[in-house]
Amino acid sequence: MIVPIAARTLCASLAVLASATALPAWASDDPAPGDDRRDDILVTAQRQQQTIENAPSTQASIDADTIARTINAMNVEDSVKYLPSLIVRKRHIGDTQAPLATRTGGLGASARSLIYADGALLSSLIGNNNTSASPRWSAVSPQEIARIDILYGPFSAAYPGNSIGAVINITTRLPDQLEATATAGVTVQTYDLYGRRDTYPAYQAGLTIGDRFGPLALFASYDHVTSNSQPVGYVTATAVPAGLAGALPSRTRTGAATNILGASGIERQGQDRLKLKAALDLGAHVRLTYVGGLFLNRTDAGAESYLTTIATGLPFYTSGFSSGTYLARQRHWSHAVSLSGSGGEVDWQVIGTRYRFADDEQRTPTASLPAALTGGKGNTTRLDGTGWDTLDAKLAWSRGANVLSAGAHWDRFVLVSNRYASDDWIDGADGSLNQQSLGKTRTAALWAQDALDLLPRLTLTLGGRYEWWRAYDGVNFSASPALSTIQPARSADRFSPKASLAWTPAKGWKAQVSFGQAWRFPTVGELYQVVTAGTVGAIPDPDLRPERARSTELAIERSDAHGSIRLSLFNEIVTDALISQSGTVDGVTANFVQNVDRTRARGVELALVRTDLLPRFDLSGSVTYADATTRADAAFPGAVGKLIPTVPRWTANAVATWRPVDGVALTAAARYASRMYGQLDNADVVGNTYQGFYKYFVVDLRAQFAIAKNYTLGLGVDNLNNDKYFLFHPFPQRSFHADLTIKL
């Protein structure tokens, strides 16, 4: 549950929402009427970024007050769940594997979206999956958020080809006067599946403090989360050994008979985030900013067998329970330093960022439970040294109504994955190396974009981005199955043109047609990372080609003082699409990424937001239809004409808020996604089962009360209707929330 910056700005935020232009709020850059905050460095920095990038993309935004009023947000990724066409695969509170799906990209396409916090990249572009390559949402706590802005599609030259789906920019707070907040929250999930009932609580506590000392502004935050998750996995078998009872008959996602033997991956997590943000004014128009963060995670995952030995009544564990029992420890650092300037006709910024897995280990047993619960042989996988660095320099030259933007970019991604045998999987020393994946990628780019007013009501934006990409130092080793390879280096350079034409025929009306080409280069994980579990489970391909997306959009929007309505028609054709598939490689069944010849995603998106639709009643919502299919695939002809994995045909959401009196906000919200498929050929015909992908319809409630001048209470329920659905993993069932915020 996220909390408000200040109770007194609750009503003022409604005026911000009134100037919105997309769901839930295309919030205005200007302070809301009645807001006594000055035009502080946060707003200045935000305006400068928007001026420099001058993105012609369809946009949506949400601010801290709207989040606090309408969303039971325990983690920062909760804040975007009601925005158009976005799905966050968050399995439980504190989940470190929560990828983002967009209207044209599925849950396994993490490298087709970009997420930034204060200009620092949170997208883990070391891979393109929903595990280790999931965004590092954990680098930001909910209490830090000032606003979140989303750009749809690859129409801005300021961003690389990973912007095919969407770009999310998170701006954190940097107050201009003394402020402090304390937050405490709790959520309790009631869970009932496969004949087992349980209750899983989670707790959150956060502190923030900030102030300005002459030219220096400081903001610090601390956030702690303790979480208990429902099982994220289940152990299955086609046959049950003789002499055992308790197995539950079920079906696989392809319709074959199977048995549920028990639950695994029942995670208990403790997480801490520490953040420092400092901005120093070096003059009237130059600012130096530093943002540093530390994320600590401790996860202990256990398993529960449903099997009992008939003769003794004791629990029985098969070898499958071992992989769902693990210990994980993470210590990640993030740093960002920027120097920016504004004044006259030119705005500019130079920013460098670093994200590092300083310590990252996962320990799993290789022996069977229950003996392995006290130790024994196992494996320790370490990602220490994995991370990325980025450097950007950009400027904008405003010439009356025309804006010319340009910039240079450099990044490097490093994958270091070593797995060691251990005599004691719980706390033993590393033994012999039995699996290794190493590799690096590097990209340099130059871009430019010019917005020209052809006529008083007609603006043409032209842009282009040229990128030089290289992958190198790839190494793969596996003791079993035997593999030892020094992978070849790869390089490529590509140009991505952009164009957009916007017409404002009358006040409040806007029509815009946009085209963007984007090249998404293979990640270091797709090229060089090998994962084994007995037989080969995933293999890299150093010969993967970049995927090319050609996207178009026609957006028509009508806005007034009470909100907006927008209709977007979109079409995206991707050649050499990088999508994970299953097949036979050298006689072994494996999962691998392969270039799919051509995919197409086309559809329509309708977004609405209205404040004071009725007195003190606000309504927002969106509906998206996407026909996303494989059009050509020589390696897998059965996929042609089928839906792209985990891209639903329909998504929809709605948020209704009633403010019966000042200081009280009552919200009802709903989210819907139609049936999804996990396989390219859509052969997974059973969706509502473990490892299946199903539809969902979820209703959420939230009530916010300003109970005193400096106290705000939030109460809510997520998944009120207790929809039990799977997106490969079982998702949270009905959960009750409460949070309290105190502001200095």
C-alpha angles and dihedrals in degrees: 000000000000122000134217124261089229132353091223092063093058095096093036090059089064089067089053089052090050090066091050125132103189142023127321092357135334085197120206119249089231123086115261117259109274094023106132095199116116124235089276131187092270093063092040092053092046093051091047093053092049091048094050096045095035089187114200091202128121106265143200129185141185129190134211095260093052091049092050093047100046111022134067090218118179094156130032094248089064088070095074101043095103096046117111118282096350126128122183113198096216108162097187142341110298094019110164091196105064110136124187124239122199134193092278104025130063135225093273094054099083092149091062094074136051127217123189135179114201088338095309115123114243096173108105098224092177086100146001105239144088097259125053091359094059116121118275093241086155091076089077129053122211092243092062097059120113096166143331124221125195128199118196121215136001096286100121120080089208091077132062126243091276085081090079091114108025146318120226118197115192115197116197127206127271109174126210094213139030114297136154134179136189121198133187124181140171135190128188121197121201110208131191121167137138090007095304124114127194145147122236119195128194129190134200133189127177141177130192133180131175142164144158124245106190106289092357123083120187134189127178131179139182125193131181128190128186112189138181113194134202113246110292091195144028132209113235137183135179091224133031117223115248118265095034132110135188103061115139118219114234144148132257119233089262092054100257120139116259141157131238106226098178148308128286139178093048095167129206110190139187117188134179130188125190121185137181125187123182132176124189121192106219091185141332093301108018126081134183115204132186127187120183130176141181123200122193123187132180117183127180114185124191139181137226123207120213089195123099130183107248093215097051106016090230123138116265125208128199121206090263092075093066096070090055092054114080148137121225129189125183135182112177129176128201128189134179128179122183137177116197139174139188137178138113113004099332132074120181142173139186116194133175124188138184132191119185136182093218092175122005122158138157121193123199132174123240094194122079127264141281092033091049091060089081096043138276135141121343147129133272118204116199127193095178109151096024114131147094144259128206135187126188134178118184141160142181127213113201115204104181106292093349122088124196114195128185139165151162127233137194130177140169127196122196127196119196113171120164125170120197133190114239134195089213114032093193100060108339126133122262114272129186121344110251102168135022138176121181132169149129138213128197131190132187122186144177122201141177135183131184127195111202127186102220091176132001090268100028124079125183119197118193125182146159140192126201117196134190113200132186134178119195149149092051115170130172126186132169128170093201119052087024114248132153118162139155101211122221122254118249134202138179140163125207141175123222117196122201133193136174133176118197125190125189104191093176141357110297094013126105133170120186133178118193137185127190135172117201133184115208110197120210115268122239089252094053089051103039115010118106124186124189134186109175093310123025108293099175131007132192127233116209090189097064115135125223114264118236122212123194109192132183131181137182113198126184117187136182118191137173139160092295101048140280149270121219132188118194128186112196137184128182128182117189122190121197087013112195105230131155115246139176123233148119120295117182089340095308125111108236146159113239142161115247136175107257108208098231140347131181131202119184132161151115133274125198119191127182135181125175127174118202092009081159122007107298092353124118126189131187133166147146139208124198129188116192127181098196113170143154109254101182133011117159092183093052111023092174089071095063111114093011127118118270108254115278096356106122122210091228133034126169141165139178134192122193121183127187121193104194092175136000111286095025126094124176116192134187118186137176136195128196137181126174127229116309133195130217099201128067092234092045089235090143092095095165109072106169098066137083109296090013126115115227141171123267141198115190129181120201131189132198134177122190123194129186094212095176139356094279102021128085125182125199126193126178153146127223120203091012091176090053096231108190108209142151132225090179086297125054110262129222117285127207110338130185121213138195130171137173127199128194120192127196 
